[in-house]
Amino acid sequence: MPYVLQVFDSHGAASTEVLSGRPLRLTHSDWQIAFELRDEGLWLKLAEGTPVALNDVSISKSARVAHGDEVAFGDMRVIIANNPPDAGPRPLLLNDEAWEALARAELQLKSPAQRISLAFITSAALSPSARSALFERTMREVESLEVSAVWGEGAKDLLWGLFLENAPGSLDRIASELPTIGGERAKAVLVRAESPSDSLDRLLGALWKGLLGKSSRDDFVVEDPVMVRLHANIERLAHASDFVCAVGEPGSGRSTFLRRIAASAQQELLERYGSAKVGHEGWQLVRDLRHPLPRDAPGRILCTAQAPVAGIPMHIAIPPLRARPREIMRLADAALARFRLHAARPRLKFSDEVPPMLLAWRWPGNVDELQNVVYRAAQATVRDEVGSDQLPEAIRGKAQTPNRKSALLSAERDLFVDVLARTRWNVTAAAARLGMPRRTLVNRLARLKLKRPSR
């Protein structure tokens, strides 16, 4: 909630400050105080010994202040009020699937000159009310940075942002200021579309990687016979001198394959989009090659493309994920294991109904899309099992329609999980809300194999 602060100087002259994001700092002599907006309200921050009175009572440490309070500091007075009259309507917040559809359309329609950024803001440690206040404050603060912003609520504690640049430098301001808006208890990750053909799946994948941290070798999966043969040649390719182009669909693992060549050769990679850096003497990875490579490049160039490129002697065809069905569940399990480690939820697993759905989907976004689906489903679930209800509707619809009994069990499961989440897994309170004896609810939970999520 934004606050209005009326500041009176020693002559009685007043100024009005609207506090909705950055702290307001006031200085008198060698002392300083700050009004800081947190998710639980407005706080007056001061060092011990600062001469400050709150409502005519001297205070010696930081305190929470509210509407109507008066702070005396030196020869200044500050009166606090809520709700400035021009606060405006609450920014629109889409659900995750609507936001993703809109973001995908914007990326397809954007011109090469238009700049786009995506962001995640998360705050798992906050209560629902504090988290809602954080998200609203973030959305309002971004409104002042001259960008068009579209917001989505990706899961229970994740805010998604799509930013379109309206003025030169506005995305640079987003990048510098977004991490500070949420404060210490929130984490913001931002990525930019680096090329006109950048895919939403790659951008979302980069956001998840920024959120979850660096991956381990356990994330790397090679089981398909074609991929096994390709990776068996990595050491030979690492010690060759020719340029190499990995050809295939975006998200299929082209860049991962080329990075493993560089790692085998113990070479650092300069990564670029579209074109190589002229005169660079080391190794380069050029993603989405769009310009001819220099014939006399002093270093070695590895690149990705969707079709063979003239002038490059060596092309490696990377098959799409739908042609590598053996790897789908292994990749999904590796992604879920990574999320388990990040979220400290060691019991999190897929329900029995999920693998057939993942195997039936064609994965047009390839590995990037699969990992994004798993991360989002794991983030959304409140129990220790990722079920079909956390998967996108398109993937659920591709699987075989369940029979009537399984549909009823799924509906019962969803009802119980929702009520238990609202009562913080207090079974007695949940039974009362459901209008059934506690013992009956306990028996049904056991039949559905529902257990309290691990903390």
C-alpha positions as a LaTeX table, in Angstrom:
\begin{tabular}{lrrr}
\hline
Residue & $x$ (\AA) & $y$ (\AA) & $z$ (\AA) \\
\hline
Met1 & 0.00 & 0.00 & 0.00 \\
Pro2 & 1.45 & 3.43 & $-0.89$ \\
Tyr3 & 1.72 & 6.09 & 1.83 \\
Val4 & 1.61 & 9.87 & 1.75 \\
Leu5 & 4.11 & 11.61 & 4.04 \\
Gln6 & 3.69 & 15.30 & 4.78 \\
Val7 & 7.03 & 16.82 & 5.81 \\
Phe8 & 7.05 & 20.19 & 7.65 \\
Asp9 & 10.31 & 22.14 & 8.04 \\
Ser10 & 11.21 & 24.57 & 10.84 \\
His11 & 9.30 & 27.37 & 9.10 \\
Gly12 & 6.12 & 25.33 & 8.78 \\
Ala13 & 6.46 & 24.88 & 5.02 \\
Ala14 & 5.09 & 21.50 & 3.92 \\
Ser15 & 6.11 & 19.11 & 1.16 \\
Thr16 & 4.31 & 15.90 & 0.20 \\
Glu17 & 6.08 & 12.62 & $-0.54$ \\
Val18 & 4.34 & 9.50 & $-1.93$ \\
Leu19 & 6.19 & 6.44 & $-0.67$ \\
Ser20 & 5.57 & 3.29 & $-2.73$ \\
Gly21 & 9.01 & 1.78 & $-3.24$ \\
Arg22 & 12.30 & 3.45 & $-2.44$ \\
Pro23 & 12.92 & 4.58 & 1.16 \\
Leu24 & 12.55 & 8.26 & 2.06 \\
Arg25 & 15.62 & 9.53 & 3.95 \\
Leu26 & 15.69 & 12.69 & 6.07 \\
Thr27 & 18.83 & 14.27 & 7.54 \\
His28 & 19.25 & 16.65 & 10.47 \\
Ser29 & 22.69 & 17.67 & 11.69 \\
Asp30 & 24.70 & 14.42 & 11.86 \\
Trp31 & 21.63 & 12.22 & 12.19 \\
Gln32 & 19.55 & 10.44 & 9.58 \\
Ile33 & 16.23 & 8.59 & 9.62 \\
Ala34 & 14.49 & 6.63 & 6.87 \\
Phe35 & 10.89 & 5.67 & 6.15 \\
Glu36 & 10.96 & 2.23 & 4.53 \\
Leu37 & 7.98 & 0.40 & 3.04 \\
Arg38 & 7.95 & $-3.31$ & 3.82 \\
Asp39 & 5.32 & $-5.90$ & 3.02 \\
Glu40 & 3.93 & $-5.76$ & 6.57 \\
Gly41 & 3.68 & $-1.96$ & 6.59 \\
Leu42 & 5.69 & 1.26 & 6.95 \\
Trp43 & 8.76 & 1.34 & 9.20 \\
Leu44 & 10.74 & 4.22 & 10.67 \\
Lys45 & 14.44 & 3.24 & 10.63 \\
Leu46 & 16.93 & 4.99 & 12.89 \\
Ala47 & 20.27 & 4.39 & 14.58 \\
Glu48 & 20.45 & 4.11 & 18.36 \\
Gly49 & 20.63 & 7.52 & 20.00 \\
Thr50 & 18.93 & 9.41 & 17.15 \\
Pro51 & 16.76 & 12.22 & 18.65 \\
Val52 & 13.31 & 11.13 & 17.43 \\
Ala53 & 9.85 & 11.28 & 18.98 \\
Leu54 & 6.86 & 9.27 & 17.79 \\
Asn55 & 3.56 & 10.88 & 18.78 \\
Asp56 & 5.45 & 13.01 & 21.36 \\
Val57 & 7.12 & 9.95 & 22.93 \\
Ser58 & 10.90 & 9.59 & 22.52 \\
Ile59 & 11.99 & 6.34 & 20.86 \\
Ser60 & 15.44 & 4.77 & 20.69 \\
Lys61 & 15.02 & 2.11 & 18.00 \\
Ser62 & 13.26 & 1.45 & 14.71 \\
Ala63 & 9.47 & 1.24 & 14.92 \\
Arg64 & 6.49 & 0.52 & 12.74 \\
Val65 & 4.36 & 3.57 & 11.97 \\
Ala66 & 0.83 & 3.89 & 10.64 \\
His67 & $-1.77$ & 6.31 & 9.33 \\
Gly68 & $-2.07$ & 9.40 & 11.56 \\
Asp69 & 1.27 & 9.00 & 13.33 \\
Glu70 & 3.48 & 12.07 & 13.78 \\
Val71 & 7.26 & 11.85 & 13.86 \\
Ala72 & 9.36 & 14.72 & 15.27 \\
Phe73 & 12.98 & 14.76 & 14.11 \\
Gly74 & 15.12 & 17.77 & 14.92 \\
Asp75 & 13.20 & 20.80 & 13.65 \\
Met76 & 11.12 & 18.69 & 11.24 \\
Arg77 & 7.74 & 17.00 & 11.64 \\
Val78 & 6.41 & 14.18 & 9.48 \\
Ile79 & 2.73 & 13.15 & 9.40 \\
Ile80 & 1.82 & 9.79 & 7.82 \\
Ala81 & $-1.32$ & 9.11 & 5.78 \\
Asn82 & $-2.52$ & 6.19 & 3.63 \\
Asn83 & $-3.90$ & 5.92 & 0.12 \\
Pro84 & $-2.92$ & 8.92 & $-2.00$ \\
Pro85 & $-5.91$ & 10.01 & $-4.11$ \\
Asp86 & $-4.09$ & 9.34 & $-7.41$ \\
Ala87 & $-2.99$ & 5.78 & $-6.63$ \\
Gly88 & $-4.94$ & 4.54 & $-9.65$ \\
Pro89 & $-6.41$ & 1.10 & $-10.36$ \\
Arg90 & $-4.55$ & $-2.08$ & $-9.47$ \\
Pro91 & $-2.44$ & $-3.36$ & $-12.39$ \\
Leu92 & $-3.90$ & $-6.32$ & $-14.27$ \\
Leu93 & $-2.55$ & $-9.71$ & $-13.15$ \\
Leu94 & $-3.10$ & $-12.61$ & $-15.60$ \\
Asn95 & $-3.01$ & $-16.30$ & $-14.81$ \\
Asp96 & 0.12 & $-18.14$ & $-15.93$ \\
Glu97 & $-1.26$ & $-19.69$ & $-19.14$ \\
Ala98 & $-2.84$ & $-16.41$ & $-20.33$ \\
Trp99 & 0.42 & $-14.57$ & $-19.62$ \\
Glu100 & 2.47 & $-17.17$ & $-21.48$ \\
Ala101 & 0.17 & $-17.02$ & $-24.54$ \\
Leu102 & 0.45 & $-13.24$ & $-24.64$ \\
Ala103 & 4.24 & $-13.33$ & $-24.19$ \\
Arg104 & 4.59 & $-15.87$ & $-27.00$ \\
Ala105 & 2.51 & $-13.67$ & $-29.31$ \\
Glu106 & 4.55 & $-10.56$ & $-28.48$ \\
Leu107 & 7.80 & $-12.37$ & $-29.28$ \\
Gln108 & 6.43 & $-13.55$ & $-32.63$ \\
Leu109 & 5.17 & $-10.08$ & $-33.59$ \\
Lys110 & 8.06 & $-7.94$ & $-32.39$ \\
Ser111 & 10.27 & $-6.15$ & $-34.89$ \\
Pro112 & 14.06 & $-6.65$ & $-34.83$ \\
Ala113 & 14.47 & $-3.17$ & $-33.34$ \\
Gln114 & 12.04 & $-3.73$ & $-30.46$ \\
Arg115 & 13.54 & $-4.79$ & $-27.16$ \\
Ile116 & 11.77 & $-7.18$ & $-24.79$ \\
Ser117 & 12.63 & $-8.44$ & $-21.32$ \\
Leu118 & 11.07 & $-11.08$ & $-19.08$ \\
Ala119 & 11.35 & $-11.35$ & $-15.31$ \\
Phe120 & 10.54 & $-13.56$ & $-12.35$ \\
Ile121 & 10.01 & $-12.12$ & $-8.88$ \\
Thr122 & 9.66 & $-14.63$ & $-6.06$ \\
Ser123 & 9.20 & $-14.38$ & $-2.29$ \\
Ala124 & 8.61 & $-17.81$ & $-0.81$ \\
Ala125 & 9.33 & $-16.69$ & 2.77 \\
Leu126 & 6.43 & $-14.22$ & 2.92 \\
Ser127 & 2.88 & $-14.73$ & 4.11 \\
Pro128 & 0.16 & $-14.56$ & 1.40 \\
Ser129 & $-0.89$ & $-11.03$ & 2.41 \\
Ala130 & 2.69 & $-9.76$ & 2.54 \\
Arg131 & 3.43 & $-11.42$ & $-0.80$ \\
Ser132 & 0.38 & $-9.80$ & $-2.38$ \\
Ala133 & 1.54 & $-6.42$ & $-1.06$ \\
Leu134 & 5.03 & $-7.02$ & $-2.48$ \\
Phe135 & 3.67 & $-7.94$ & $-5.91$ \\
Glu136 & 1.35 & $-4.93$ & $-6.04$ \\
Arg137 & 4.14 & $-2.59$ & $-4.99$ \\
Thr138 & 6.45 & $-4.07$ & $-7.62$ \\
Met139 & 3.86 & $-3.62$ & $-10.36$ \\
Arg140 & 3.16 & 0.00 & $-9.38$ \\
Glu141 & 6.85 & 0.84 & $-9.12$ \\
Val142 & 7.54 & $-0.52$ & $-12.61$ \\
Glu143 & 4.75 & 1.68 & $-14.02$ \\
Ser144 & 7.00 & 4.73 & $-13.52$ \\
Leu145 & 9.90 & 3.32 & $-15.60$ \\
Glu146 & 8.45 & 3.99 & $-19.10$ \\
Val147 & 7.85 & 0.40 & $-20.14$ \\
Ser148 & 4.71 & $-1.49$ & $-21.11$ \\
Ala149 & 4.41 & $-4.27$ & $-18.53$ \\
Val150 & 2.21 & $-7.37$ & $-18.61$ \\
Trp151 & 2.05 & $-9.32$ & $-15.35$ \\
Gly152 & 1.19 & $-12.93$ & $-14.62$ \\
Glu153 & 0.98 & $-14.97$ & $-11.44$ \\
Gly154 & 2.97 & $-18.07$ & $-12.38$ \\
Ala155 & 2.46 & $-20.07$ & $-9.20$ \\
Lys156 & 1.71 & $-19.52$ & $-5.53$ \\
Asp157 & 4.74 & $-17.28$ & $-4.91$ \\
Leu158 & 5.96 & $-16.31$ & $-8.38$ \\
Leu159 & 5.25 & $-13.11$ & $-10.32$ \\
Trp160 & 6.02 & $-13.09$ & $-14.05$ \\
Gly161 & 6.70 & $-9.87$ & $-15.94$ \\
Leu162 & 6.87 & $-9.09$ & $-19.67$ \\
Phe163 & 8.41 & $-5.68$ & $-20.44$ \\
Leu164 & 8.30 & $-3.87$ & $-23.79$ \\
Glu165 & 10.60 & $-0.88$ & $-24.17$ \\
Asn166 & 8.71 & 2.38 & $-24.72$ \\
Ala167 & 11.67 & 4.75 & $-24.44$ \\
Pro168 & 15.43 & 4.34 & $-25.01$ \\
Gly169 & 17.10 & 3.01 & $-21.86$ \\
Ser170 & 13.90 & 2.02 & $-20.06$ \\
Leu171 & 14.80 & $-1.69$ & $-20.03$ \\
Asp172 & 18.22 & $-0.75$ & $-18.64$ \\
Arg173 & 16.46 & 1.00 & $-15.76$ \\
Ile174 & 14.29 & $-2.08$ & $-15.23$ \\
Ala175 & 17.44 & $-4.24$ & $-15.04$ \\
Ser176 & 19.10 & $-1.98$ & $-12.47$ \\
Glu177 & 16.10 & $-1.18$ & $-10.27$ \\
Leu178 & 13.96 & $-4.34$ & $-10.30$ \\
Pro179 & 16.25 & $-6.29$ & $-7.92$ \\
Thr180 & 15.96 & $-3.51$ & $-5.30$ \\
Ile181 & 12.20 & $-2.98$ & $-5.48$ \\
Gly182 & 11.27 & $-6.18$ & $-3.67$ \\
Gly183 & 13.87 & $-5.76$ & $-0.93$ \\
Glu184 & 15.93 & $-8.40$ & 0.82 \\
Arg185 & 13.17 & $-11.00$ & 1.11 \\
Ala186 & 12.44 & $-11.23$ & $-2.61$ \\
Lys187 & 14.53 & $-12.40$ & $-5.54$ \\
Ala188 & 14.27 & $-10.92$ & $-9.01$ \\
Val189 & 15.67 & $-12.54$ & $-12.17$ \\
Leu190 & 15.56 & $-10.75$ & $-15.53$ \\
Val191 & 16.53 & $-11.83$ & $-19.05$ \\
Arg192 & 16.38 & $-10.08$ & $-22.40$ \\
Ala193 & 15.42 & $-11.33$ & $-25.83$ \\
Glu194 & 18.80 & $-11.12$ & $-27.55$ \\
Ser195 & 17.74 & $-11.88$ & $-31.10$ \\
Pro196 & 14.61 & $-11.42$ & $-33.25$ \\
Ser197 & 13.99 & $-15.18$ & $-33.29$ \\
Asp198 & 14.52 & $-15.76$ & $-29.58$ \\
Ser199 & 11.97 & $-18.25$ & $-28.26$ \\
Leu200 & 9.82 & $-17.93$ & $-25.17$ \\
Asp201 & 10.89 & $-21.40$ & $-24.05$ \\
Arg202 & 14.57 & $-20.37$ & $-24.04$ \\
Leu203 & 13.84 & $-17.14$ & $-22.18$ \\
Leu204 & 11.73 & $-18.90$ & $-19.56$ \\
Gly205 & 14.45 & $-21.52$ & $-19.24$ \\
Ala206 & 17.02 & $-18.79$ & $-18.58$ \\
Leu207 & 14.72 & $-17.31$ & $-15.91$ \\
Trp208 & 14.32 & $-20.68$ & $-14.17$ \\
Lys209 & 18.08 & $-21.25$ & $-14.27$ \\
Gly210 & 18.63 & $-17.85$ & $-12.68$ \\
Leu211 & 16.07 & $-18.68$ & $-10.02$ \\
Leu212 & 17.22 & $-22.24$ & $-9.26$ \\
Gly213 & 20.96 & $-21.63$ & $-9.57$ \\
Lys214 & 23.59 & $-23.49$ & $-11.57$ \\
Ser215 & 22.80 & $-26.98$ & $-12.74$ \\
Ser216 & 24.90 & $-30.03$ & $-11.94$ \\
Arg217 & 26.20 & $-32.76$ & $-14.20$ \\
Asp218 & 23.25 & $-34.88$ & $-13.03$ \\
Asp219 & 21.00 & $-32.68$ & $-15.21$ \\
Phe220 & 22.75 & $-33.93$ & $-18.35$ \\
Val221 & 20.94 & $-36.84$ & $-20.02$ \\
Val222 & 22.04 & $-38.87$ & $-23.06$ \\
Glu223 & 20.10 & $-42.08$ & $-23.71$ \\
Asp224 & 18.82 & $-41.93$ & $-27.27$ \\
Pro225 & 21.04 & $-44.07$ & $-29.59$ \\
Val226 & 21.60 & $-41.16$ & $-32.01$ \\
Met227 & 22.60 & $-38.81$ & $-29.17$ \\
Val228 & 24.88 & $-41.48$ & $-27.67$ \\
Arg229 & 26.74 & $-41.76$ & $-31.00$ \\
Leu230 & 27.00 & $-37.97$ & $-31.31$ \\
His231 & 28.37 & $-37.54$ & $-27.81$ \\
Ala232 & 30.87 & $-40.34$ & $-28.36$ \\
Asn233 & 32.51 & $-38.03$ & $-30.93$ \\
Ile234 & 32.85 & $-35.04$ & $-28.59$ \\
Glu235 & 36.52 & $-35.64$ & $-27.76$ \\
Arg236 & 37.42 & $-36.00$ & $-31.46$ \\
Leu237 & 35.51 & $-32.79$ & $-32.29$ \\
Ala238 & 37.22 & $-30.99$ & $-29.39$ \\
His239 & 40.66 & $-31.55$ & $-30.92$ \\
Ala240 & 39.69 & $-30.71$ & $-34.51$ \\
Ser241 & 40.23 & $-27.24$ & $-35.92$ \\
Asp242 & 37.21 & $-26.87$ & $-38.22$ \\
Phe243 & 34.23 & $-24.66$ & $-37.47$ \\
Val244 & 31.25 & $-26.72$ & $-36.26$ \\
Cys245 & 27.55 & $-25.95$ & $-36.70$ \\
Ala246 & 24.91 & $-27.79$ & $-34.64$ \\
Val247 & 21.75 & $-27.87$ & $-36.76$ \\
Gly248 & 18.28 & $-28.47$ & $-35.36$ \\
Glu249 & 15.25 & $-26.97$ & $-33.68$ \\
Pro250 & 15.62 & $-24.35$ & $-30.93$ \\
Gly251 & 15.73 & $-25.90$ & $-27.48$ \\
Ser252 & 16.82 & $-29.33$ & $-28.71$ \\
Gly253 & 20.22 & $-29.19$ & $-27.00$ \\
Arg254 & 22.38 & $-27.71$ & $-29.76$ \\
Ser255 & 24.17 & $-25.22$ & $-27.50$ \\
Thr256 & 24.61 & $-27.82$ & $-24.76$ \\
Phe257 & 26.31 & $-30.15$ & $-27.24$ \\
Leu258 & 28.69 & $-27.41$ & $-28.42$ \\
Arg259 & 29.50 & $-26.33$ & $-24.86$ \\
Arg260 & 30.52 & $-29.91$ & $-24.09$ \\
Ile261 & 32.93 & $-29.81$ & $-27.04$ \\
Ala262 & 34.51 & $-26.66$ & $-25.61$ \\
Ala263 & 34.62 & $-28.17$ & $-22.11$ \\
Ser264 & 36.35 & $-31.29$ & $-23.45$ \\
Ala265 & 38.97 & $-29.04$ & $-25.05$ \\
Gln266 & 39.20 & $-26.99$ & $-21.82$ \\
Gln267 & 38.36 & $-23.84$ & $-23.74$ \\
Glu268 & 36.45 & $-20.79$ & $-22.51$ \\
Leu269 & 33.57 & $-19.78$ & $-24.79$ \\
Leu270 & 32.59 & $-16.26$ & $-25.80$ \\
Glu271 & 28.83 & $-16.52$ & $-26.40$ \\
Arg272 & 27.13 & $-14.22$ & $-28.89$ \\
Tyr273 & 23.89 & $-13.99$ & $-30.88$ \\
Gly274 & 23.62 & $-13.72$ & $-34.64$ \\
Ser275 & 27.23 & $-12.99$ & $-35.58$ \\
Ala276 & 30.78 & $-13.74$ & $-34.50$ \\
Lys277 & 33.08 & $-11.17$ & $-32.96$ \\
Val278 & 35.64 & $-10.15$ & $-35.56$ \\
Gly279 & 39.24 & $-10.62$ & $-34.46$ \\
His280 & 38.46 & $-12.71$ & $-31.36$ \\
Glu281 & 41.32 & $-15.18$ & $-30.93$ \\
Gly282 & 39.58 & $-17.62$ & $-28.59$ \\
Trp283 & 36.60 & $-19.92$ & $-29.07$ \\
Gln284 & 33.16 & $-18.48$ & $-29.81$ \\
Leu285 & 29.65 & $-19.92$ & $-29.59$ \\
Val286 & 27.35 & $-18.05$ & $-31.97$ \\
Arg287 & 23.72 & $-18.88$ & $-31.27$ \\
Asp288 & 21.12 & $-18.44$ & $-34.00$ \\
Leu289 & 23.71 & $-17.61$ & $-36.67$ \\
Arg290 & 22.34 & $-14.93$ & $-39.02$ \\
His291 & 25.44 & $-13.42$ & $-40.66$ \\
Pro292 & 28.27 & $-15.05$ & $-42.65$ \\
Leu293 & 31.23 & $-16.16$ & $-40.56$ \\
Pro294 & 34.60 & $-14.49$ & $-41.22$ \\
Arg295 & 36.79 & $-16.82$ & $-43.30$ \\
Asp296 & 40.00 & $-15.70$ & $-41.59$ \\
Ala297 & 38.79 & $-15.80$ & $-37.97$ \\
Pro298 & 41.83 & $-16.32$ & $-35.72$ \\
Gly299 & 39.92 & $-18.49$ & $-33.21$ \\
Arg300 & 37.49 & $-21.39$ & $-33.51$ \\
Ile301 & 33.77 & $-20.80$ & $-34.03$ \\
Leu302 & 30.95 & $-23.09$ & $-32.97$ \\
Cys303 & 27.44 & $-22.06$ & $-33.97$ \\
Thr304 & 23.80 & $-23.14$ & $-33.94$ \\
Ala305 & 21.35 & $-22.83$ & $-36.82$ \\
Gln306 & 18.09 & $-24.38$ & $-37.98$ \\
Ala307 & 19.51 & $-25.33$ & $-41.41$ \\
Pro308 & 23.01 & $-26.01$ & $-42.81$ \\
Val309 & 25.13 & $-22.87$ & $-43.29$ \\
Ala310 & 27.24 & $-22.34$ & $-46.41$ \\
Gly311 & 30.96 & $-22.13$ & $-45.76$ \\
Ile312 & 30.99 & $-24.30$ & $-42.62$ \\
Pro313 & 32.66 & $-27.65$ & $-43.27$ \\
Met314 & 31.16 & $-29.62$ & $-40.39$ \\
His315 & 27.45 & $-29.87$ & $-39.52$ \\
Ile316 & 26.04 & $-31.93$ & $-36.65$ \\
Ala317 & 22.28 & $-32.70$ & $-36.82$ \\
Ile318 & 20.66 & $-32.66$ & $-33.35$ \\
Pro319 & 17.31 & $-34.51$ & $-33.40$ \\
Pro320 & 14.29 & $-32.90$ & $-31.69$ \\
Leu321 & 13.14 & $-34.21$ & $-28.33$ \\
Arg322 & 10.06 & $-35.92$ & $-29.82$ \\
Ala323 & 12.47 & $-38.17$ & $-31.76$ \\
Arg324 & 14.22 & $-39.10$ & $-28.49$ \\
Pro325 & 11.39 & $-40.56$ & $-26.36$ \\
Arg326 & 13.81 & $-42.48$ & $-24.13$ \\
Glu327 & 15.12 & $-39.19$ & $-22.79$ \\
Ile328 & 11.83 & $-37.47$ & $-21.97$ \\
Met329 & 11.25 & $-38.92$ & $-18.50$ \\
Arg330 & 14.95 & $-38.91$ & $-17.66$ \\
Leu331 & 15.08 & $-35.19$ & $-18.45$ \\
Ala332 & 11.85 & $-34.59$ & $-16.52$ \\
Asp333 & 13.21 & $-36.48$ & $-13.50$ \\
Ala334 & 16.46 & $-34.50$ & $-13.63$ \\
Ala335 & 14.51 & $-31.21$ & $-13.73$ \\
Leu336 & 12.35 & $-32.28$ & $-10.79$ \\
Ala337 & 15.45 & $-33.33$ & $-8.83$ \\
Arg338 & 16.93 & $-29.88$ & $-9.41$ \\
Phe339 & 13.76 & $-28.22$ & $-8.14$ \\
Arg340 & 13.66 & $-30.54$ & $-5.10$ \\
Leu341 & 17.14 & $-29.41$ & $-4.13$ \\
His342 & 16.31 & $-25.72$ & $-4.60$ \\
Ala343 & 13.02 & $-25.88$ & $-2.68$ \\
Ala344 & 14.27 & $-28.32$ & 0.01 \\
Arg345 & 11.37 & $-30.69$ & $-0.72$ \\
Pro346 & 13.04 & $-34.12$ & $-0.83$ \\
Arg347 & 9.76 & $-36.07$ & $-1.10$ \\
Leu348 & 8.47 & $-34.29$ & $-4.21$ \\
Lys349 & 7.72 & $-36.72$ & $-7.06$ \\
Phe350 & 5.52 & $-37.22$ & $-10.13$ \\
Ser351 & 2.15 & $-38.92$ & $-9.70$ \\
Asp352 & 1.54 & $-42.07$ & $-11.75$ \\
Glu353 & $-0.67$ & $-40.19$ & $-14.22$ \\
Val354 & 2.02 & $-37.66$ & $-15.24$ \\
Pro355 & 4.58 & $-39.78$ & $-17.21$ \\
Pro356 & 2.06 & $-40.93$ & $-19.87$ \\
Met357 & 1.02 & $-37.31$ & $-20.41$ \\
Leu358 & 4.61 & $-36.11$ & $-20.77$ \\
Leu359 & 5.42 & $-38.95$ & $-23.17$ \\
Ala360 & 2.33 & $-38.23$ & $-25.31$ \\
Trp361 & 3.19 & $-34.56$ & $-25.87$ \\
Arg362 & 5.27 & $-33.66$ & $-28.96$ \\
Trp363 & 7.33 & $-30.92$ & $-27.22$ \\
Pro364 & 7.55 & $-28.28$ & $-29.97$ \\
Gly365 & 9.82 & $-26.28$ & $-27.63$ \\
Asn366 & 11.99 & $-29.37$ & $-27.03$ \\
Val367 & 14.12 & $-29.68$ & $-23.87$ \\
Asp368 & 13.56 & $-26.05$ & $-22.85$ \\
Glu369 & 9.79 & $-26.51$ & $-22.92$ \\
Leu370 & 9.93 & $-29.78$ & $-20.97$ \\
Gln371 & 12.06 & $-28.28$ & $-18.21$ \\
Asn372 & 9.86 & $-25.18$ & $-17.99$ \\
Val373 & 6.71 & $-27.33$ & $-17.65$ \\
Val374 & 8.29 & $-29.42$ & $-14.87$ \\
Tyr375 & 9.58 & $-26.38$ & $-12.94$ \\
Arg376 & 6.25 & $-24.59$ & $-13.15$ \\
Ala377 & 4.29 & $-27.69$ & $-12.10$ \\
Ala378 & 6.62 & $-28.32$ & $-9.15$ \\
Gln379 & 6.35 & $-24.69$ & $-8.09$ \\
Ala380 & 2.55 & $-24.82$ & $-8.19$ \\
Thr381 & 1.91 & $-28.01$ & $-6.23$ \\
Val382 & 1.11 & $-27.78$ & $-2.52$ \\
Arg383 & 1.55 & $-31.49$ & $-1.89$ \\
Asp384 & 4.51 & $-33.82$ & $-2.29$ \\
Glu385 & 3.29 & $-35.03$ & $-5.66$ \\
Val386 & 3.21 & $-33.27$ & $-9.03$ \\
Gly387 & $-0.12$ & $-34.31$ & $-10.54$ \\
Ser388 & $-1.87$ & $-33.76$ & $-13.84$ \\
Asp389 & $-3.69$ & $-30.73$ & $-12.43$ \\
Gln390 & $-0.37$ & $-28.84$ & $-12.38$ \\
Leu391 & 0.35 & $-29.51$ & $-16.08$ \\
Pro392 & $-0.74$ & $-27.13$ & $-18.86$ \\
Glu393 & $-4.21$ & $-27.83$ & $-20.23$ \\
Ala394 & $-2.85$ & $-28.71$ & $-23.69$ \\
Ile395 & $-0.66$ & $-31.48$ & $-22.26$ \\
Arg396 & $-3.47$ & $-32.82$ & $-20.08$ \\
Gly397 & $-5.83$ & $-32.88$ & $-23.05$ \\
Lys398 & $-3.36$ & $-34.84$ & $-25.20$ \\
Ala399 & $-3.47$ & $-37.80$ & $-22.81$ \\
Gln400 & $-6.25$ & $-40.37$ & $-22.78$ \\
Thr401 & $-9.47$ & $-39.16$ & $-21.18$ \\
Pro402 & $-9.76$ & $-40.71$ & $-17.69$ \\
Asn403 & $-12.69$ & $-42.95$ & $-16.81$ \\
Arg404 & $-15.46$ & $-41.77$ & $-14.52$ \\
Lys405 & $-13.98$ & $-43.33$ & $-11.37$ \\
Ser406 & $-10.55$ & $-41.75$ & $-11.83$ \\
Ala407 & $-12.17$ & $-38.41$ & $-12.64$ \\
Leu408 & $-14.14$ & $-38.55$ & $-9.36$ \\
Leu409 & $-11.00$ & $-39.48$ & $-7.42$ \\
Ser410 & $-9.11$ & $-36.60$ & $-9.04$ \\
Ala411 & $-11.90$ & $-34.15$ & $-8.15$ \\
Glu412 & $-11.96$ & $-35.45$ & $-4.56$ \\
Arg413 & $-8.19$ & $-35.12$ & $-4.32$ \\
Asp414 & $-8.28$ & $-31.52$ & $-5.59$ \\
Leu415 & $-11.03$ & $-30.61$ & $-3.10$ \\
Phe416 & $-9.14$ & $-32.09$ & $-0.15$ \\
Val417 & $-5.84$ & $-30.46$ & $-1.13$ \\
Asp418 & $-7.51$ & $-27.06$ & $-1.50$ \\
Val419 & $-9.24$ & $-27.23$ & 1.89 \\
Leu420 & $-6.15$ & $-28.59$ & 3.64 \\
Ala421 & $-4.01$ & $-25.82$ & 2.13 \\
Arg422 & $-6.50$ & $-23.23$ & 3.43 \\
Thr423 & $-6.35$ & $-24.75$ & 6.94 \\
Arg424 & $-2.56$ & $-25.21$ & 6.82 \\
Trp425 & $-3.07$ & $-29.00$ & 6.92 \\
Asn426 & $-5.03$ & $-28.91$ & 10.15 \\
Val427 & $-7.06$ & $-32.09$ & 9.56 \\
Thr428 & $-9.60$ & $-31.33$ & 12.30 \\
Ala429 & $-10.33$ & $-27.87$ & 10.84 \\
Ala430 & $-10.45$ & $-29.28$ & 7.30 \\
Ala431 & $-12.94$ & $-31.99$ & 8.34 \\
Ala432 & $-15.15$ & $-29.33$ & 9.92 \\
Arg433 & $-15.11$ & $-27.28$ & 6.70 \\
Leu434 & $-15.93$ & $-30.36$ & 4.64 \\
Gly435 & $-18.75$ & $-31.38$ & 6.99 \\
Met436 & $-17.43$ & $-34.88$ & 7.69 \\
Pro437 & $-16.01$ & $-36.69$ & 10.73 \\
Arg438 & $-12.26$ & $-36.36$ & 11.21 \\
Arg439 & $-11.78$ & $-40.15$ & 11.04 \\
Thr440 & $-13.55$ & $-40.27$ & 7.66 \\
Leu441 & $-11.25$ & $-37.57$ & 6.26 \\
Val442 & $-8.16$ & $-39.38$ & 7.62 \\
Asn443 & $-9.26$ & $-42.61$ & 5.92 \\
Arg444 & $-9.92$ & $-40.88$ & 2.59 \\
Leu445 & $-6.54$ & $-39.11$ & 2.73 \\
Ala446 & $-4.87$ & $-42.47$ & 3.27 \\
Arg447 & $-6.78$ & $-43.98$ & 0.32 \\
Leu448 & $-5.67$ & $-41.10$ & $-1.92$ \\
Lys449 & $-2.10$ & $-41.31$ & $-0.55$ \\
Leu450 & $-2.19$ & $-37.64$ & 0.42 \\
Lys451 & 0.37 & $-36.63$ & 3.04 \\
Arg452 & 1.28 & $-33.31$ & 4.59 \\
Pro453 & 3.98 & $-31.61$ & 2.43 \\
Ser454 & 7.47 & $-31.75$ & 3.93 \\
Arg455 & 8.74 & $-28.47$ & 5.30 \\
\hline
\end{tabular}
